[in-house]
Each structure stands twice: as C-alpha cells, then as structure tokens.
C-alpha cells in the first residue's frame, strides 16, 4: 500500500439500517403517554376546527348502560365506531363523535336497592334518585376513561347523558308530541300486590324473606305440527315441560317462553318426546323421571316460536313465544307465561298480543276457573291445582323448595303480581304523512324502513317483521329512577289533562330544574291558576308517578343530540350497534322519530354480531372465558384490542380469547418490524437527491409501487364499505409476503 492510499471505509459503501423507531412498542407503558399528550394538545378539538365547513358525516352513538365496567362487546362497538369516524375524517368529512350514556332504569335502581337495604324504606323518592344518580355517574366516568384508554376519539368532555336536564326535557317534549297527537292511552300491567292489605306496593315496600313453595314440573302437549320444529319429531307425540313454584298462576297461563339463543333438545322415552333446554338436560332428567330418555333432536329456541300447545287442564291453546329472560339457572328452559302475574310475562304478552285478563281479585281469590280452585286464595289454591295436574296425567315431578320470595314490609306476608293500568303508545293511531296521506304509526314506520340502507341487508326484513307484528308500546314503569310520565290526572274523573300550555310549562321546568322537580312540587304549584278538566270541569289534579320506559328515553337521543349545531345535522348518517338492537335502540329510535317527525332518524343502520369464546359460548365469569379489554390494554396494549376488532368480520358473531389476543399481538409485532425495517433504510434518504423516476426503477421496484397503489385504492374502498377485516388481512399479507418475503 502506498503512502497516498487510504484504507477504504467499507462501512460507507453499505446501506446500514438506522432508526430511533424501537423494535418493541411497549404499548402498555407508552399508550397512556400518547393519550395524555393528545388530550393536552386537544387533538380531537383541532380536528374539528380543521374540518369545520366540510361535508358532514354523522355516526350517532347508541348509549351504553352506565352500570359497570366495559366488556369486550363494548370494545368491539366503540372501536368499530372509531374506525368509521376516523376514516371518514381522513376522507375529508367533518365527522364529529358525541358519545352518550343510558343512565336511568331498573338495573341501576336494583343495585342501589341492594346497597341501601332496609334503609331505603325510610328514604323518600328524591333521596333514592340522588343515590341512583351518583351510581350512574360513577360508572359513566369509569366507562369514559376506559373508552379513551383504547384510543376512542370523541367529545368526551361534553357527552350526552339521559339523566341531564337538557336530555330529560327532550324526553318529555317527545312524550307530549305523542300525547298531543292522540297516541297515548292507558292499559293493564302487573304490579306487586299484597292480598292481605289489599293494596299495591311500591318497590320500596317489598322485602325478601325465605319462603317454602311447591316446585312442580308440568308437561304441555304440542298441538301444532312437530315436523316444523325438527324433522325427527314428525309423527311423534311431543310435549314441552315447564317448571313453576306458583301453581296458582297456571289458570292464567297463556304461553310458554323459550330463549331464542339457547339450544333445545327433544328427549324421547316411552313413545313420547319432551322438549327442554340442552343445558338443563341432566337436571330435567333427574326431576322428571326421564333418566332413560334418548336425545332424538337438537334445534335452536327460535324453532319454538308460534308453536302451539294444549293447556294442561283448561280448554285453551298455549302459544310458543321467545323471551330473553329465560335462563338455564334452574327449571327446564321452557317458562310458563301468565301475562297478568309477572312483569316479564306481561311484556311478552304485549309483544304477542296475549290475553292479559286478571282473574285474581284484590283479596287474592281466583275466579272464572274450575271448581277445584274457584274462590280459593292464591296460596291455598296451589295444592288443589297440583292434585288436578296429577288427575290429568300432566304432572312430571313434584317437591318443595325454600327460596327468597318477596313479602309485604307492612304485614310480612308473601305477595303476588297482579295486573293494573299502564300507559301505552298506540301503533294504529292515524297520522298525517308528509305527502298528506293518512296512515298509522305502524304503516309510516314500515314505509320509512324501506328508505334506510341496512347492513347486513337482512336487517330490513328483521325490523320490518318486528314493527309489523308488534303490539302497542307500553311506556310506563313503576319505578323511581327515571323520567316521570309528566301527565296530570283529573281527581274527579281520572281523565288525563292534555293541554299544550301545561305540557310546555313542564318541558321548560325540567330544562331548568331537571325531573326531580316533579317530586319536589305539588300539582297546584305546577299548573296555571284556574285550569279545569275539559271533561268534568273539576279543578283538582294529581300527578302521574310512573316513569317512562328507558327504551323510550334512549329512542329520543336523535332529538337530544342532532340538529342542534351545523356539524351535527339531523338525521344521522349511521347507527352502528349489535344485532339485538333491531328490537332495542334501532326500534325505539325509529318509532320516536317517525311518530314525531314523520321520518327515520338514520340513513343507514349497520349491525354487529355477538362476542363469544372460540367454542361459540357467551362470555361469563362462571365459565372462566371472559376477555377483559381493559386488562388486555394494560398487559398487551389498547392497540391490540383495536387490531383484534379490525381483524374480525363484525357482521358475524366474533370470537375472543387470550390466545386470539396473543396471536393479534404477534401480528402487530410483525407489522411493526416491517415498518421499522423500512424506516431504518430511509434514515438518510433525501427525496431531492435520491428520488428515481418510475421508468428508471428496477422491475421489482415498479412492481412494489404498483402493489402499494393497489393496496391504498382497495383499502379506501373497503373503509367506505366498513370492511375493516379485509383491510387488516390485506395489510398483514402485504407486510409479511409482498414486503418481507419478496421485496426485502
């Protein structure tokens, strides 16, 4: 080597990767920092400012219930919405997201009841409502932070809440719109009833104590075609078996309820088949003497809808119905339904238009029945009815059971459910359409359904069938925690006072003071001086103290949130919830909007499936298969929860497990390392110096640029169609195959 020669710097001849982008994401540690930075910088608000004046795209949030931490179904729902909102924003739309919460109703009141115990008996409604409000606010705040932790952007500092004063005033304004147009009337519903004090009881007047009741298994003979349930039942004598601890309610039996999501089986023994829930097979065999029976058919609970049975001892046809309150905790999975003697039974009766006649008088005596029990009080009628079942050959099993049972707090005797009057919205009341045609609420709603885009398409038929066959809407509940049905009743003739002036006074009052005002003021303080009953000219009025169905409350959300500022026009572009909302929020929102605005509140409805474990089972603590999204975010990262959501076809039932989350985390690492390799090779790249014209590139470079362009085009199209799982799959394939295996 000469003195003028220098050693060659071989390192300078190589393109050595270099990047500050770490191999490990450390998501559990870094994500909270990023979220805090974004919140500090008010990124969501800045996005809104940049998009102000652009075409709008509004996804209206269906309110989750504020009664516990979020679960995997919540994460699926909120992440899907976040994908829609962010992709629409990136596509140039002004797409705000206003989260909401459902804060009233029975589940919260029951939790508060449990925590208060007997203390509730000394509390007035306002004190109970204050406890319920605090409970709901606690979980609203918790869920808000949990949604933010998994990266959901939105107006979380100013969400909508069904318990806010503004929202409550919208609820009663919507109620009065129905009321003033003749849709609202009174009907029947069961309430707690003490046959000893001969009076109805409020929830606060009910206490629970141990009580011994008869436990009977009764067979109902199928009278409709068995082959419609399952081909294997063709030509066989088929029954279902119900279990009850109140034989005295059997004379009022109008239906047998089955759960639509449960699997049912037919057990055959001695040439007869018996339909029960598969999950209760062993218990049913033990309690009914069917140990030798063989399983001859399996089918879903939906197969039992509209099947017919013979009443065990009366000349009456019994209808097979579907109900979500059927459980597999005890019994047979087939529940005898007496609409006049149970809250769940009653609502099922309303849905299926069952006879709700109550043949139990105020003293608890049975009437209009057979001589064996005619005139007996309910509890004394149990044994004669059991003997009647034996005589008819339909008693499959009998024992005694000690269980917790409601008692009257005054006399400490067991109580019953007994039907009384309730408030309804009529589906057949005529209304004027926008075109000037007279049609009913049902007809107009069915017309509006056809104008909505449904994804999947079967959603249109599903909700249409529900609207076409649904009964009048029972909107009253005998509870404390909710929005009161703020109607005044004449003390003379009980006629509801329907005055636009009075109604607007109530709306304004609730907007100022909230619905607690209904409990704080007497009728004469709320009514204008000198007002008379139009029917009897009486001047004394009393307040209705029932509260409004929470589905009516959430169904008013479109009116409470949309149309109040330029970036949130009415109607919404999209509602996106689980498929169960065809009978829930989609349904109530549609009726509330059509009934008051003659138009659907949404242009498009998309639905997701259930979140299940890999075996297709619902997640429950007892099965040990719960996947907690908050826990996943803490251990693996919120981005892993989001990527799991992106990986599934949300229109179908989706599966979640620890193993699946770990698999997603591994895919995340592969994609991250692909990006890291790209960045490390571009650390000294200067486009002005190093960019090469397309026609000068190598064939492989040209191919990869075309592949990238195709990926971007198809990804945009898939985002437009909400095919997020296809984007995930294609990106994963592009990184692991096109880039890592071929290009790199």
LINUR-V255255 format. One record per residue. N is the residue number from 1. RES is the residue in three letters. PSI is psi as a letter, one per 40 degrees, with the letter a starting at -180 (* if undefined). NEAR is the number of other ideal C-beta (glycine too) atoms within 8 Angstrom. Layout:
N & RES & PSI & NEAR
N & RES & PSI & NEAR
This chain:
1 & UNK & h & 2
2 & UNK & i & 4
3 & UNK & d & 3
4 & UNK & e & 4
5 & UNK & h & 5
6 & UNK & i & 4
7 & UNK & h & 3
8 & UNK & h & 5
9 & UNK & g & 6
10 & UNK & d & 6
11 & UNK & d & 6
12 & UNK & e & 5
13 & UNK & e & 6
14 & UNK & i & 6
15 & UNK & g & 4
16 & UNK & h & 5
17 & UNK & i & 8
18 & UNK & h & 6
19 & UNK & i & 8
20 & UNK & e & 3
21 & UNK & h & 7
22 & UNK & i & 7
23 & UNK & d & 5
24 & UNK & h & 4
25 & UNK & d & 10
26 & UNK & f & 7
27 & UNK & d & 11
28 & UNK & d & 10
29 & UNK & d & 7
30 & UNK & d & 9
31 & UNK & d & 14
32 & UNK & d & 8
33 & UNK & d & 8
34 & UNK & d & 8
35 & UNK & d & 11
36 & UNK & d & 8
37 & UNK & d & 8
38 & UNK & d & 9
39 & UNK & d & 9
40 & UNK & d & 6
41 & UNK & e & 7
42 & UNK & f & 7
43 & UNK & d & 9
44 & UNK & d & 10
45 & UNK & d & 7
46 & UNK & d & 9
47 & UNK & d & 10
48 & UNK & d & 11
49 & UNK & d & 7
50 & UNK & d & 6
51 & UNK & e & 11
52 & UNK & h & 8
53 & UNK & e & 4
54 & UNK & i & 8
55 & UNK & i & 6
56 & UNK & i & 13
57 & UNK & h & 10
58 & UNK & h & 13
59 & UNK & h & 15
60 & UNK & h & 14
61 & UNK & h & 10
62 & UNK & h & 13
63 & UNK & h & 12
64 & UNK & i & 10
65 & UNK & h & 8
66 & UNK & g & 12
67 & UNK & f & 9
68 & UNK & i & 4
69 & UNK & i & 9
70 & UNK & i & 11
71 & UNK & a & 12
72 & UNK & d & 12
73 & UNK & d & 9
74 & UNK & d & 13
75 & UNK & d & 13
76 & UNK & d & 14
77 & UNK & d & 14
78 & UNK & d & 12
79 & UNK & d & 15
80 & UNK & d & 14
81 & UNK & d & 13
82 & UNK & d & 14
83 & UNK & d & 13
84 & UNK & d & 13
85 & UNK & d & 14
86 & UNK & d & 10
87 & UNK & d & 9
88 & UNK & d & 11
89 & UNK & d & 11
90 & UNK & d & 6
91 & UNK & e & 9
92 & UNK & e & 5
93 & UNK & i & 11
94 & UNK & h & 13
95 & UNK & g & 14
96 & UNK & i & 11
97 & UNK & h & 13
98 & UNK & h & 13
99 & UNK & i & 13
100 & UNK & i & 13
101 & UNK & i & 15
102 & UNK & h & 13
103 & UNK & e & 13
104 & UNK & i & 14
105 & UNK & i & 14
106 & UNK & d & 9
107 & UNK & d & 8
108 & UNK & d & 15
109 & UNK & d & 14
110 & UNK & d & 8
111 & UNK & d & 10
112 & UNK & d & 14
113 & UNK & d & 9
114 & UNK & d & 7
115 & UNK & d & 7
116 & UNK & d & 11
117 & UNK & b & 6
118 & UNK & e & 7
119 & UNK & d & 7
120 & UNK & d & 11
121 & UNK & d & 8
122 & UNK & e & 5
123 & UNK & i & 11
124 & UNK & i & 6
125 & UNK & d & 8
126 & UNK & d & 9
127 & UNK & d & 8
128 & UNK & d & 16
129 & UNK & d & 12
130 & UNK & d & 8
131 & UNK & d & 12
132 & UNK & d & 14
133 & UNK & d & 10
134 & UNK & d & 8
135 & UNK & d & 12
136 & UNK & d & 15
137 & UNK & d & 10
138 & UNK & d & 8
139 & UNK & d & 12
140 & UNK & d & 13
141 & UNK & d & 8
142 & UNK & d & 9
143 & UNK & d & 14
144 & UNK & d & 11
145 & UNK & d & 8
146 & UNK & d & 13
147 & UNK & d & 14
148 & UNK & d & 11
149 & UNK & d & 12
150 & UNK & f & 14
151 & UNK & e & 12
152 & UNK & h & 12
153 & UNK & i & 10
154 & UNK & a & 13
155 & UNK & g & 10
156 & UNK & d & 9
157 & UNK & e & 4
158 & UNK & g & 5
159 & UNK & i & 13
160 & UNK & i & 13
161 & UNK & h & 10
162 & UNK & e & 18
163 & UNK & e & 9
164 & UNK & i & 8
165 & UNK & d & 10
166 & UNK & d & 8
167 & UNK & d & 14
168 & UNK & d & 15
169 & UNK & d & 12
170 & UNK & d & 11
171 & UNK & d & 15
172 & UNK & d & 15
173 & UNK & d & 10
174 & UNK & d & 13
175 & UNK & d & 14
176 & UNK & d & 13
177 & UNK & d & 10
178 & UNK & d & 12
179 & UNK & d & 12
180 & UNK & d & 9
181 & UNK & e & 9
182 & UNK & e & 6
183 & UNK & d & 11
184 & UNK & h & 13
185 & UNK & i & 7
186 & UNK & i & 7
187 & UNK & a & 10
188 & UNK & i & 10
189 & UNK & i & 13
190 & UNK & i & 14
191 & UNK & i & 11
192 & UNK & h & 13
193 & UNK & h & 13
194 & UNK & h & 14
195 & UNK & e & 13
196 & UNK & d & 7
197 & UNK & e & 8
198 & UNK & f & 7
199 & UNK & i & 6
200 & UNK & i & 9
201 & UNK & h & 13
202 & UNK & i & 8
203 & UNK & d & 11
204 & UNK & e & 9
205 & UNK & e & 10
206 & UNK & h & 13
207 & UNK & i & 9
208 & UNK & h & 7
209 & UNK & i & 8
210 & UNK & i & 7
211 & UNK & h & 10
212 & UNK & h & 6
213 & UNK & i & 12
214 & UNK & i & 12
215 & UNK & h & 12
216 & UNK & i & 13
217 & UNK & h & 15
218 & UNK & h & 15
219 & UNK & h & 11
220 & UNK & h & 17
221 & UNK & h & 10
222 & UNK & h & 13
223 & UNK & e & 7
224 & UNK & i & 9
225 & UNK & h & 4
226 & UNK & d & 13
227 & UNK & e & 9
228 & UNK & d & 7
229 & UNK & d & 14
230 & UNK & h & 11
231 & UNK & d & 5
232 & UNK & e & 7
233 & UNK & e & 14
234 & UNK & h & 7
235 & UNK & e & 5
236 & UNK & i & 10
237 & UNK & h & 7
238 & UNK & i & 14
239 & UNK & i & 13
240 & UNK & i & 16
241 & UNK & h & 16
242 & UNK & i & 13
243 & UNK & h & 12
244 & UNK & i & 11
245 & UNK & e & 9
246 & UNK & g & 9
247 & UNK & d & 12
248 & UNK & e & 12
249 & UNK & e & 12
250 & UNK & d & 14
251 & UNK & d & 12
252 & UNK & e & 12
253 & UNK & h & 13
254 & UNK & e & 12
255 & UNK & i & 15
256 & UNK & h & 17
257 & UNK & h & 13
258 & UNK & i & 17
259 & UNK & h & 13
260 & UNK & d & 10
261 & UNK & e & 6
262 & UNK & i & 14
263 & UNK & h & 10
264 & UNK & i & 16
265 & UNK & i & 13
266 & UNK & h & 17
267 & UNK & h & 15
268 & UNK & h & 12
269 & UNK & h & 9
270 & UNK & f & 3
271 & UNK & e & 5
272 & UNK & i & 10
273 & UNK & i & 14
274 & UNK & h & 17
275 & UNK & h & 14
276 & UNK & i & 15
277 & UNK & h & 16
278 & UNK & d & 11
279 & UNK & e & 8
280 & UNK & e & 13
281 & UNK & d & 12
282 & UNK & d & 6
283 & UNK & d & 8
284 & UNK & d & 15
285 & UNK & d & 11
286 & UNK & d & 7
287 & UNK & e & 10
288 & UNK & e & 11
289 & UNK & f & 5
290 & UNK & f & 10
291 & UNK & d & 6
292 & UNK & e & 5
293 & UNK & i & 10
294 & UNK & i & 7
295 & UNK & h & 10
296 & UNK & e & 9
297 & UNK & i & 11
298 & UNK & h & 9
299 & UNK & i & 10
300 & UNK & i & 9
301 & UNK & d & 15
302 & UNK & d & 7
303 & UNK & e & 11
304 & UNK & e & 13
305 & UNK & h & 10
306 & UNK & e & 6
307 & UNK & i & 12
308 & UNK & i & 10
309 & UNK & i & 15
310 & UNK & h & 9
311 & UNK & i & 11
312 & UNK & d & 12
313 & UNK & e & 9
314 & UNK & i & 8
315 & UNK & g & 3
316 & UNK & i & 7
317 & UNK & h & 8
318 & UNK & h & 13
319 & UNK & h & 13
320 & UNK & h & 14
321 & UNK & i & 13
322 & UNK & h & 11
323 & UNK & h & 12
324 & UNK & e & 6
325 & UNK & e & 7
326 & UNK & h & 13
327 & UNK & i & 7
328 & UNK & f & 7
329 & UNK & d & 4
330 & UNK & i & 6
331 & UNK & a & 10
332 & UNK & e & 12
333 & UNK & e & 16
334 & UNK & h & 16
335 & UNK & h & 12
336 & UNK & h & 13
337 & UNK & h & 16
338 & UNK & g & 12
339 & UNK & d & 18
340 & UNK & e & 16
341 & UNK & f & 15
342 & UNK & i & 11
343 & UNK & d & 8
344 & UNK & d & 8
345 & UNK & d & 13
346 & UNK & d & 16
347 & UNK & d & 9
348 & UNK & d & 15
349 & UNK & d & 15
350 & UNK & d & 12
351 & UNK & d & 9
352 & UNK & e & 10
353 & UNK & f & 6
354 & UNK & i & 11
355 & UNK & h & 6
356 & UNK & e & 11
357 & UNK & h & 5
358 & UNK & h & 11
359 & UNK & f & 10
360 & UNK & h & 13
361 & UNK & a & 6
362 & UNK & d & 7
363 & UNK & e & 7
364 & UNK & e & 11
365 & UNK & h & 10
366 & UNK & h & 14
367 & UNK & i & 9
368 & UNK & f & 3
369 & UNK & a & 10
370 & UNK & i & 9
371 & UNK & d & 4
372 & UNK & d & 9
373 & UNK & e & 14
374 & UNK & h & 9
375 & UNK & e & 6
376 & UNK & i & 10
377 & UNK & i & 10
378 & UNK & d & 14
379 & UNK & d & 8
380 & UNK & e & 7
381 & UNK & e & 13
382 & UNK & d & 13
383 & UNK & d & 8
384 & UNK & d & 10
385 & UNK & d & 14
386 & UNK & d & 13
387 & UNK & d & 9
388 & UNK & d & 12
389 & UNK & d & 15
390 & UNK & d & 8
391 & UNK & d & 6
392 & UNK & e & 9
393 & UNK & f & 5
394 & UNK & e & 11
395 & UNK & h & 12
396 & UNK & e & 10
397 & UNK & i & 10
398 & UNK & h & 8
399 & UNK & a & 7
400 & UNK & i & 7
401 & UNK & h & 9
402 & UNK & h & 7
403 & UNK & i & 8
404 & UNK & h & 6
405 & UNK & i & 10
406 & UNK & h & 8
407 & UNK & i & 13
408 & UNK & h & 15
409 & UNK & e & 9
410 & UNK & d & 7
411 & UNK & e & 7
412 & UNK & f & 8
413 & UNK & i & 9
414 & UNK & i & 9
415 & UNK & i & 12
416 & UNK & i & 11
417 & UNK & h & 11
418 & UNK & h & 13
419 & UNK & h & 13
420 & UNK & a & 9
421 & UNK & i & 6
422 & UNK & i & 11
423 & UNK & i & 12
424 & UNK & i & 13
425 & UNK & h & 12
426 & UNK & h & 11
427 & UNK & e & 11
428 & UNK & e & 7
429 & UNK & h & 10
430 & UNK & i & 6
431 & UNK & i & 12
432 & UNK & h & 7
433 & UNK & i & 11
434 & UNK & d & 5
435 & UNK & e & 4
436 & UNK & e & 5
437 & UNK & i & 6
438 & UNK & h & 6
439 & UNK & i & 9
440 & UNK & i & 10
441 & UNK & d & 15
442 & UNK & d & 11
443 & UNK & d & 8
444 & UNK & d & 13
445 & UNK & d & 12
446 & UNK & d & 11
447 & UNK & d & 10
448 & UNK & d & 12
449 & UNK & d & 13
450 & UNK & d & 7
451 & UNK & e & 6
452 & UNK & i & 12
453 & UNK & h & 6
454 & UNK & h & 11
455 & UNK & h & 11
456 & UNK & i & 7
457 & UNK & d & 6
458 & UNK & e & 7
459 & UNK & d & 13
460 & UNK & d & 11
461 & UNK & d & 7
462 & UNK & d & 9
463 & UNK & d & 14
464 & UNK & d & 10
465 & UNK & d & 8
466 & UNK & d & 11
467 & UNK & d & 14
468 & UNK & d & 8
469 & UNK & e & 5
470 & UNK & i & 9
471 & UNK & a & 8
472 & UNK & i & 10
473 & UNK & h & 11
474 & UNK & h & 13
475 & UNK & e & 12
476 & UNK & i & 13
477 & UNK & i & 11
478 & UNK & g & 9
479 & UNK & a & 10
480 & UNK & d & 11
481 & UNK & g & 13
482 & UNK & a & 12
483 & UNK & h & 13
484 & UNK & i & 13
485 & UNK & g & 12
486 & UNK & g & 12
487 & UNK & h & 11
488 & UNK & h & 13
489 & UNK & h & 12
490 & UNK & h & 15
491 & UNK & d & 8
492 & UNK & d & 8
493 & UNK & e & 8
494 & UNK & e & 6
495 & UNK & h & 10
496 & UNK & h & 11
497 & UNK & h & 13
498 & UNK & g & 7
499 & UNK & h & 7
500 & UNK & d & 7
501 & UNK & d & 7
502 & UNK & d & 12
503 & UNK & d & 13
504 & UNK & d & 9
505 & UNK & d & 11
506 & UNK & d & 12
507 & UNK & d & 12
508 & UNK & d & 9
509 & UNK & d & 10
510 & UNK & d & 16
511 & UNK & d & 9
512 & UNK & d & 7
513 & UNK & e & 8
514 & UNK & i & 7
515 & UNK & e & 11
516 & UNK & d & 9
517 & UNK & d & 11
518 & UNK & d & 10
519 & UNK & e & 10
520 & UNK & d & 7
521 & UNK & i & 7
522 & UNK & i & 5
523 & UNK & d & 10
524 & UNK & d & 6
525 & UNK & d & 6
526 & UNK & d & 11
527 & UNK & i & 11
528 & UNK & i & 7
529 & UNK & h & 4
530 & UNK & e & 5
531 & UNK & i & 10
532 & UNK & i & 7
533 & UNK & h & 13
534 & UNK & d & 5
535 & UNK & d & 7
536 & UNK & e & 8
537 & UNK & e & 6
538 & UNK & i & 10
539 & UNK & e & 8
540 & UNK & h & 7
541 & UNK & i & 14
542 & UNK & i & 8
543 & UNK & i & 12
544 & UNK & h & 12
545 & UNK & e & 4
546 & UNK & i & 11
547 & UNK & i & 13
548 & UNK & i & 15
549 & UNK & h & 10
550 & UNK & d & 13
551 & UNK & d & 10
552 & UNK & d & 15
553 & UNK & d & 15
554 & UNK & d & 14
555 & UNK & e & 14
556 & UNK & e & 13
557 & UNK & d & 15
558 & UNK & d & 15
559 & UNK & d & 15
560 & UNK & d & 10
561 & UNK & d & 11
562 & UNK & i & 13
563 & UNK & e & 6
564 & UNK & e & 5
565 & UNK & i & 4
566 & UNK & d & 5
567 & UNK & e & 10
568 & UNK & g & 13
569 & UNK & i & 9
570 & UNK & h & 9
571 & UNK & i & 12
572 & UNK & i & 13
573 & UNK & d & 10
574 & UNK & h & 14
575 & UNK & h & 16
576 & UNK & h & 13
577 & UNK & a & 11
578 & UNK & i & 10
579 & UNK & d & 9
580 & UNK & e & 6
581 & UNK & e & 13
582 & UNK & d & 12
583 & UNK & e & 6
584 & UNK & b & 10
585 & UNK & d & 13
586 & UNK & d & 13
587 & UNK & d & 15
588 & UNK & d & 12
589 & UNK & d & 15
590 & UNK & d & 16
591 & UNK & d & 14
592 & UNK & d & 15
593 & UNK & d & 15
594 & UNK & d & 14
595 & UNK & d & 12
596 & UNK & d & 10
597 & UNK & e & 7
598 & UNK & f & 9
599 & UNK & i & 9
600 & UNK & i & 12
601 & UNK & e & 15
602 & UNK & i & 15
603 & UNK & d & 9
604 & UNK & i & 11
605 & UNK & h & 13
606 & UNK & i & 10
607 & UNK & i & 14
608 & UNK & i & 13
609 & UNK & a & 11
610 & UNK & i & 9
611 & UNK & h & 13
612 & UNK & i & 13
613 & UNK & i & 13
614 & UNK & d & 8
615 & UNK & e & 6
616 & UNK & e & 7
617 & UNK & i & 9
618 & UNK & i & 7
619 & UNK & h & 13
620 & UNK & i & 8
621 & UNK & d & 5
622 & UNK & d & 4
623 & UNK & e & 9
624 & UNK & f & 5
625 & UNK & e & 10
626 & UNK & h & 10
627 & UNK & h & 13
628 & UNK & h & 9
629 & UNK & d & 14
630 & UNK & d & 10
631 & UNK & d & 7
632 & UNK & d & 14
633 & UNK & d & 15
634 & UNK & d & 6
635 & UNK & d & 6
636 & UNK & d & 11
637 & UNK & i & 13
638 & UNK & d & 12
639 & UNK & d & 11
640 & UNK & d & 15
641 & UNK & d & 16
642 & UNK & d & 12
643 & UNK & d & 12
644 & UNK & d & 12
645 & UNK & d & 14
646 & UNK & d & 12
647 & UNK & e & 10
648 & UNK & i & 11
649 & UNK & g & 6
650 & UNK & e & 13
651 & UNK & d & 9
652 & UNK & i & 7
653 & UNK & h & 8
654 & UNK & i & 13
655 & UNK & h & 11
656 & UNK & i & 12
657 & UNK & i & 10
658 & UNK & d & 6
659 & UNK & d & 7
660 & UNK & d & 11
661 & UNK & d & 15
662 & UNK & d & 9
663 & UNK & d & 8
664 & UNK & d & 12
665 & UNK & d & 11
666 & UNK & d & 8
667 & UNK & d & 11
668 & UNK & d & 13
669 & UNK & d & 9
670 & UNK & d & 12
671 & UNK & d & 11
672 & UNK & d & 10
673 & UNK & d & 9
674 & UNK & d & 12
675 & UNK & d & 10
676 & UNK & d & 12
677 & UNK & d & 11
678 & UNK & d & 9
679 & UNK & d & 10
680 & UNK & d & 11
681 & UNK & e & 9
682 & UNK & e & 7
683 & UNK & d & 9
684 & UNK & e & 5
685 & UNK & h & 7
686 & UNK & h & 6
687 & UNK & d & 6
688 & UNK & d & 5
689 & UNK & d & 5
690 & UNK & e & 7
691 & UNK & h & 6
692 & UNK & h & 7
693 & UNK & i & 6
694 & UNK & d & 7
695 & UNK & e & 4
696 & UNK & e & 5
697 & UNK & i & 10
698 & UNK & i & 5
699 & UNK & d & 6
700 & UNK & d & 8
701 & UNK & d & 9
702 & UNK & d & 10
703 & UNK & d & 8
704 & UNK & d & 11
705 & UNK & d & 10
706 & UNK & d & 8
707 & UNK & d & 10
708 & UNK & d & 9
709 & UNK & d & 8
710 & UNK & d & 8
711 & UNK & d & 11
712 & UNK & d & 8
713 & UNK & d & 8
714 & UNK & d & 9
715 & UNK & d & 11
716 & UNK & d & 9
717 & UNK & d & 8
718 & UNK & d & 12
719 & UNK & d & 13
720 & UNK & d & 7
721 & UNK & e & 6
722 & UNK & f & 11
723 & UNK & g & 8
724 & UNK & d & 13
725 & UNK & d & 11
726 & UNK & d & 8
727 & UNK & d & 12
728 & UNK & d & 11
729 & UNK & d & 9
730 & UNK & d & 12
731 & UNK & d & 11
732 & UNK & d & 11
733 & UNK & d & 9
734 & UNK & d & 12
735 & UNK & d & 13
736 & UNK & d & 10
737 & UNK & c & 9
738 & UNK & d & 10
739 & UNK & c & 13
740 & UNK & d & 11
741 & UNK & d & 7
742 & UNK & d & 8
743 & UNK & d & 7
744 & UNK & * & 6
